């Protein structure tokens, strides 16, 4: 029997269903994310006929903007950023449901006014009070919005009737304590099944395909363990420097910005056991088990497991990049890391003894996010010296050029027995001939459908912060030691290569 649905790209992980009529209210709607991602994603969902027939989107921010002006602005941004081409017909249908509401984030009267406005929109558009509140403001405002929504009667806490769901943007906390505090705060005002903590990596097609790849096929999973896998490498590299985001980045660093959320999610999906089902509880239970099985970094051996670095001046693809220290918004003498590499062990039956190496950085030679399983050598070297020295690798490319490649040894044509590594490639673009949806399409749709599987749960966020916060604590203690540097456009500090070399392993050349 063919286990595949006709078109996995469209099929996704939940069956095609239409959400109930609802309104999406975006807090922080004057911001960059709303324009570039959130509203264009909703437009694409409508173009795919995945929005309910009665639907509205309300932008909320302090800025004074009329409905008409906001519609005009969104038209322009959707034209630039939506995956689906804009047509007059589709746009006129979509814009009828777009509104803007001006208000402060901490003023109860403004939420009361919003409530009245939403009730009125419900009546106009035949929406039965279902609401998604998308909190897309800077993180300091997250708890304020949640409290005001709750205090002003905008959250249905009865468990019956119209739904209220709240999407919270990243970062969810800056360390273990702040994540716990934010969880406690949210859970005071909302039930866990109303809280949608977003990590847009989980909305990426290739990240979801990690599960399809592992669990819809017969021949990968038997190899997916410590018997065959030598080690795993997960890379999230950016070719850009911090590009004017110094004020934000200098407080965050790459460990918070990329690793705690995106790379840990990718690692958990790569390492987890097959879930009993794809429902949110079963899937997230398995991811949490992985995070709980992470071996704490042994006392006194920190440098064997963690390497950080900061870029010096250099160039990427011929484009000069200034030193991190010279970037606007960076504090003089900052020790914020723009590169981090971790060696981690997952202490469970499947992965005992297999290092998981994670690296993430700015100002790398190219932009690439991938997971690579590097296999152990064949048990016997039948071809002796002629055998290729390169291990078998299974690489899952998350971005760009989404796809999967297998690297193995093959005989070089000719009368001698020489073996060279070759690649077998699958690429989304060529195989399906269609562009994968934007992560924010899938994630907003899932929230409207009430499916939390691709959102992170309270215990999951805390388990990852627990590991990450220990690293930050150690960096604080060793502040005086400074930070190694690497040239922009290189693959990072020498210390990172040395970390793998100690185990006879090496970073893949990407
Ligand atoms: P912005 O910094 O552009 O903020 C969005 C809006 O929030 C602002 O336009 C402002 O609107 C309002 N706001 C509320 N409180 C404050 C405050 N204290 N200081 C400044 N502005 C405030 O954010 P983005 O749109 O870029 O991102 C939104 C959220 O999404 C953030 O939490 C971010 O971390 C997260 N995120 C963003 C990504 C991106 O690509 N942009 C990617 C991943 C996550 P007004 O003053 O008009 O009320």
Boltz pocket constraint, residues with backbone or C-beta under 6 A from the ligand:
constraints:
  - pocket:
      binder: B
      contacts: [[A, 27], [A, 28], [A, 29], [A, 30], [A, 31], [A, 32], [A, 33], [A, 34], [A, 60], [A, 61], [A, 62], [A, 63], [A, 103], [A, 105], [A, 135], [A, 136], [A, 137], [A, 138], [A, 139], [A, 140], [A, 141], [A, 169], [A, 170], [A, 171]]
      max_distance: 6.0
